[in-house]
Amino acid sequence: MSRAADRSAQGEALSRAVWSVLAEHGLERLTVRAVAAAAGCTTGLVMHRFPNRQALLLHARRLLHEVTRARVEALEAAAPDARAALRAVLRQSLALDEQTRQESIVWLGFLAAAVTDDDLIAEHRRNNHAWRARVERLVAAAAPDWTPARAATVALSLITMTEGAAAFAAADPAAFPAAEQETMLDTALAAHDLSDPGSTGQASE
């Protein structure tokens, strides 16, 4: 293996370890030592890439953004129309399976740490603004006759509902099963007259 490939493999292993520690053990146990143990390497190797806990958190948040951005772009590209794209993109932000549940936990852990850290909150806001802009664009495409102000308000309400549902489901999956989360999403879309007629999970009116 070339040196560049070796560095890339090390980077991927450390990324998985950061994610694993934060998702499985929570914010309080996200340390250089814990990441080294999860990655099966020395603390020196971790510190070479992530010199402190803030760097670990920034990496986890950026990784979450990259993972979700790639997923939503693929969903948009595959959707047959604007309403299907809107539903698919909002649906993936729910905590419907183990992967998206872990993503929700990472998001919540980062937000808790970011409240008192200027660098972390700046990263959080930047990514959230990008997410809001994407959903606003999709809502506007799904309802082209709406004013920009209405599209922006509805987009914010849909984001708030889906992210709130994901947060509750991450903490208590049994109380917020996947099917119920999808019904909540479809009910919200129907309330705004944004239902996707092709969705098999659409809530009945």
C-alpha positions, 0 to 999 in steps of 0.5 A: 500500500502506498503512503498516501493510501495508508494515510487515507485508510488511517484517516477513515479508521479514525473518522469511524472511531470518532463517530462510534465513540460519540454515537455509542458513548455520548459527548462526555466520553469523546476523548482522544484516549477513547478514539484511540481505543476504538480505532486500535491505535495510539493516542499519539496517532489520534493527536497528530490528526485531532490535537484536542477534543474540539477538533474531534467534535468539529470532525464529527460534525463535518463528517455528519454534514458530508454523509447527509449531503451525499445522501440527500443529493442522491435522493434528489437526483433519483426523485421523479418530481419535486414533491417526491424529492421533498419527502425523500429528503425530509424522510432521511433526516428522521431517525428511522434505522440504526444509522440515522439514529446514530446521526441524530445522536451525533447531531445532538451531542455536537449541539450540546457542546457548541452552545458555549464554543464560538468555533463549534457553533459557527460550524453548526450554524453554517451547516444548518443554514445550508440545510434550511436553504436546501429544504426551502428550495425544494418546498418552492419547487414543490409549490411554485405558486407560493411566495418566497416568504410562505415557502421559507416559513413552511420549510422551517416548520417541516425542518422543525418537525422532522428534526424534533421527531428524530431527536425524540426517536434517538433517545426513545426509539420504542416510543417513536417507531419508524412507521409513526415518524413517517406518518408524522411527516406525511401528515405535516406534508398533507397539512401544507398541501405538499403530499407526494401522491406516489408515496406508499407511506402517505398518511390518509387524509 
